[in-house]
Amino acid sequence: MSSSASTSDSGLGATGSSESRLGVLRSPVEASAFWAAVLLPFCTIGLLASGLETLTGYALLAALLVGNVLALVVGHNYRR
């Protein structure tokens, strides 16, 4: 009986530790996303000021806009 009890306890411990790992990673990820959402518009303005002459420029603009939206979504709850 004690072996089955220790198995179930270790299963609960593993779940708790994985949740704590996610909690530890959540704050830096949200902080990075928040600051990326703050800084990416400046990159976009620089790209637009230099001109969009090629297809690569338009693709980079689209990537910056999508990245900014993703950063806004992920970093929305930073410091709340």
C-alpha positions as CSV (number, residue, x, y, z in Angstrom):
1,M,0.0,0.0,0.0
2,S,2.7,2.4,0.8
3,S,4.2,2.0,-2.7
4,S,0.9,2.9,-4.3
5,A,0.6,5.9,-2.0
6,S,4.1,7.1,-2.9
7,T,3.4,6.7,-6.6
8,S,0.3,8.9,-6.4
9,D,2.1,11.5,-4.3
10,S,4.9,11.7,-6.7
11,G,2.4,12.2,-9.5
12,L,0.9,15.1,-7.7
13,G,4.3,16.6,-7.0
14,A,5.2,16.4,-10.7
15,T,2.0,18.3,-11.6
16,G,2.7,20.9,-9.0
17,S,6.3,21.4,-10.1
18,S,5.3,21.7,-13.8
19,E,2.8,24.4,-12.8
20,S,5.4,26.2,-10.8
21,R,7.8,26.1,-13.7
22,L,5.2,27.6,-16.0
23,G,4.5,30.3,-13.4
24,V,8.3,31.1,-13.3
25,L,8.5,31.4,-17.0
26,R,5.2,33.3,-17.4
27,S,6.5,36.6,-15.9
28,P,9.6,37.0,-18.1
29,V,7.7,36.0,-21.2
30,E,5.0,38.6,-20.5
31,A,7.6,41.2,-19.7
32,S,9.5,40.5,-23.0
33,A,6.2,40.6,-25.0
34,F,5.1,43.9,-23.3
35,W,8.4,45.6,-24.1
36,A,8.4,44.2,-27.6
37,A,4.9,45.6,-28.1
38,V,6.3,49.0,-27.0
39,L,9.4,49.0,-29.2
40,L,8.2,47.3,-32.4
41,P,6.2,50.3,-33.6
42,F,9.4,52.3,-33.8
43,C,10.9,49.6,-36.1
44,T,7.8,49.9,-38.2
45,I,8.1,53.6,-38.4
46,G,11.7,53.3,-39.4
47,L,10.8,50.8,-42.1
48,L,8.1,53.0,-43.5
49,A,10.4,56.1,-43.5
50,S,13.0,54.2,-45.5
51,G,10.4,53.2,-48.1
52,L,8.9,50.0,-49.2
53,E,10.5,49.4,-52.5
54,T,10.6,45.6,-52.7
55,L,8.5,42.6,-51.9
56,T,10.9,41.9,-49.0
57,G,10.0,45.3,-47.5
58,Y,6.3,44.5,-47.6
59,A,6.9,41.1,-46.1
60,L,9.0,42.6,-43.3
61,L,6.2,45.2,-42.6
62,A,3.6,42.4,-42.4
63,A,5.9,40.4,-40.1
64,L,6.4,43.4,-37.8
65,L,2.7,44.0,-37.6
66,V,1.9,40.4,-36.9
67,G,4.7,40.3,-34.3
68,N,3.4,43.5,-32.7
69,V,-0.2,42.1,-32.4
70,L,1.2,38.8,-30.9
71,A,3.3,40.8,-28.4
72,L,0.3,42.9,-27.4
73,V,-1.8,39.8,-26.8
74,V,0.9,38.0,-24.8
75,G,2.1,41.0,-22.8
76,H,-1.3,42.4,-22.1
77,N,-1.4,41.2,-18.4
78,Y,2.2,42.3,-17.6
79,R,2.3,43.8,-14.0
80,R,-1.4,43.5,-13.4
